[in-house]
């Protein structure tokens, strides 16, 4: 008998509802509903849109659970969204109660990094491990922790906020802190760092062809230039890889995971970031901990948002609801 789940992915840019089913140990997306632009709707109207889509998907199917993935801060225990900085107006939204009252279906809320960790652990690059870390490395830097076969969320849903850790006294600003892990290893952080390098070169009289407008240079621009073999871009990526290695070394020493799965920018630039980060890990991390851990790119790619919310539902159902029965 197939088990069906509904996932709700709530992001700062878009929101979407999807339907999925686990077949032979693989989570398959059956249907994706329309994508809504988050800031185009009030919170009340967005919830109505999402509820309508949920009702459409459950008309002819028995849904085991609903999973909601959303950026933090959250209170997952009480099912509350607590004013995430990229979700203006979403202040203490009782989203789990809203969908349980509307549908009667068990519903679980999880922050996006934790949801991504569950997805990669159950169906992606972390499958088969008992302890792993998933790192976002996109617009921001966050992590989801799977420890001893279970999601670890911490005392107040703040476990895995590695982007806030300071790697250096100076450096790009991320998570409100100069020299933070997010400052060096995120889209915005890479752009800041690249712009500072490019500005220094221009002050020396050097013009980099791909960076005529320095203030507009993005992490994507750096990656593309590095792929073309540009020495400046390669140097920037090497520096980012080294700082990534410093952060990874701390994670390896503290948590001793079997695997670290990194998404987004790392997955797209692994050929530039892997070697410099590994060189630092070999220097900085404890030998036995480093030897036990592999660092790999995410396998779920651009579908991770939909898969993550569905995985929250399947994990909640399999690990919690089925256990209660």
N, C-alpha and C positions, 0 to 999 in steps of 0.2 A: 504493500500500500504506500502510495506516494504521500509525502508530507509537504504541504504548501505554506509558504511564509510571505508576508508583506514587509517591505522595507521602505522607510521614509528617510531620505537624505536631505538634511536641512543645512544649506551652506550660505555663506555671506553673499554669494553671487546668484546661485540658483537653488531651487528645491525640486524634488521629484519623488514620486511613488513608484515602486516596482514590485513585481510578483516573481517569486522564485520557488524552486523545488530542488531538493537534494536527490540526485540520481546516481547510484553506484558510487557514493562517496564524493560526488562532485556537485557543487552548487551551480545550478543553471538558472539564468535569468529568462523567464518565460515572456514577460511583457514589461515594457517601460511606458509609463504614462507621460503626458506632456511635461516639458520642463517649464517651471515658472521662474521669472526673474524676481529675486527676493525683495528688492527695494521698490518694486512696482506695486506692491500690495501692503495693506495694513496687516498687522499680526492676525487680527480676527478674520479678515478675508482670506489670508493665506491658509489658515487652519481650515476654513470652510472648503477651499479648493482641494486641499490634501485629503480631507475627510470624504469629499465627493469621489475622488479617485479611489480611495480605499474601498468605498461601498461598491463602486463599479467592479473592482477586481474580485470582491468576495461574493458576488451574486450567485455564482454557480459552483463555488468551491468551499470546502471547509478549511479555514485558515487556522493553523496551529498557534501562531504568535505573530505579533508585529514588532519589528525592531526599528528604533529611531537613532540615527547618527547625526550628531550636531556638535559644532565647536563649543568649547567651554568658555566660561565656567558653568558647570552644571551641578545639580544635586541628583545623582542618578538614583539614590535610595528613595527619595521622595518624588522622583520624576519631574524635576523642575529645571527649566532653562533659566539661568541667572545672568541676564544682561551681557551676553558675549559682545566684545567690541565690534565685531563685524555684522551684528544683527541688531540694528538700531530699533528700539522699542520692544524688544523681546525681553521684558523684565519680569522675572518670576512667573514664567508661563508654565502652568500645570499641564504639560503636554501629555504625560502618560494618563492622567485622569481623564483628560479630554477624549482621547481615543478609546480608552476602556469604557467610558460612559457611552460613547457613540456607537461602539461595536460589540462590546462584551468580550472582546478578544484580549488575552493576556498581552501586555505591552511592556517593552523594556527600553530605557533610554541609555545611551552610551556616548561619551565624547568621541570625536572623529578619529583621533589617534588610537584610542582603545579599540574602536570598531575596526579600524584598519589592521590592527594587530591580530584581532580575532580572525579576520578574513584571510590574512596571509598564513596564520598558524593552522587553520582548519583546512584551507583549500589552496594555498599558494606556496611561496618559497619557504615558509616555516613548517610545513607539514611534516609530521613525524618527530618533531622535537618536543621536549618536556619543558624547556625554558628558553625563551627567545624574546628579542626586543624588536619592535617595528618602529622605524623612524620616518617621519613624514618628509622632511627636506624639500618643502615647496615654498609657498608664500611665507610660511613660518617653519619653525623646527620644534617638533614635539615627538613624544614616544608613547607607545603602548607596551605594557609589560605582561608577558605570559610567564609566570613563575610556578614551577612544580605542577604544571598541567592545568593552571587556572589563571584567569585574568586577574591582575592585581591593580586595584584602583586607588589604594591608599586610604588614609583616615578621613580625608575630605575631598575625594575625587581629584586630587592634585598630583598623584603619582605620575611620573614620566614627563614632567615639565622641564626637560633637559635644556630647552632653548634658553632658559633663564640663567643657567650656570655660566659664570664668567671664565673665559679661557685665557684672556690677556687683559692687562691694565688699560690698554688702548686698542682701538679697532673700530669696525663698523658697529652701528647701534642696532640692536634687535631686542625685542621684548622689553624695551625701555632701558636697556643696559648696554653701555659701551663695552666692546670686547667680549660680548656674550657668545655662546654657542650659536644661537640664532643669528647674531650679528655677522658671523663668518659664514654660516652654513644655512642660507635661505636665499630665495630669489632676490629679495631686497638687499640682503647683506652682501651678496656677491656683487650686485650692481654698485653699492656704495664703495666696496673695496676696489673694484675695477676703475671706477671714476677717480678715486684718489691716486691710483697708479698712473692712469692716463694723464691726469692733470700734471703730475710731477714730470712726466716725460715731455709734455708740451712746454712746460716752463724751461726745460733743457733744450728746447728748439726742435723736438721730435714730434712729427705728426703721424699718427697711426691711421691708415686709410679707412679702416672700418669704424673708426670712432671720431668722425668729424664733429659731431655734436656730443660732447662728453657727457653732458647732463642727461642725455636720453639713452645712454648705454644701459642695456639690461643684461641679466644673467644669460638669457638666450643668445644675445649678441656675442658674449664671451665664448659660449659653448660652440657656436657656429664658426667663429674665427679660429678657435682651437682645432676644430675638425679640419680646417683648411691648412693647418700647420703654422699659423701665425705665432711667432715667438713670444710676443707680449701676452697674448691670450693664454698660451701654454704656461707661461710663468705665473699668471694669475690663478689658473686652475691648479697648478702645483701648490701654490700657497694655500688655497682653499682646502686641497686634499690633506695637507699637513695639519691644518687646524682641525679638520674632521678627524684625523688620526688621534689628536690630543683628546678630543671629546670621547671618541670610541674607546680609548685606553681607560678612561675613568669608568665608563660603563662596564667594560670587561672586568676590571679589577673589583668593582663594587658588587656586580650582579652575577658574574661568572656564567653568562648564558652560553648555550650551545650555538646559537646563531643570532646574527643581527641582520635584519632585512631592512633595506633602505629604499624608499620610493622616489618618485618624481624626478628632481634634478639629478640625483645620484644615478638613478636607473638610466637616464638619458646620457649621462656623461661618465659612466663607469670606467671607460677606457682612459680617461684623464685623471680620475680621482682615486682609483683603486690603489695603484702602486705607491703614490706618496703617503696615503693614509696608512697603508700596511707597513711602510718603512717606519713610521712613527710608532705604530702599535708594537712592533718588534723591539723598539728602543724603550718604550715607556711602560707597557703593560707587563704584569707578572707572567713569566714564561708559561707556566702550566695553564693559567687561565687563557692566555692568548692562543696556545696550541689547541685548546678545547673549543675555540669559537671560530666560526666561519662568518665572513661578512659578504652578503650577496644582495643583488638588486631585487626589487619587488618583481613578482611574476604577474600580478593582476592588472598592471598597467592602468589605462585610463578608465577602466570599468570599476575601479576599486570603490568609488563612492556608492554605487548601487549595490555592489557585492557586500560592502561593509555593513550597510544597514540591514540587509537580508541576513547576514551572518549573526548580527546581534540577536535577531529573532530565532535563528536556528540554535545558537549557543544557549540562549535563555531557555528554550524549549527542551533541548537535549540534556543540559547539565543541571537545570533547576526544576522545571516542571515535571519532567519524566522521573527525576530522582524522588520528588515528593510523592509521585504515584506508587 
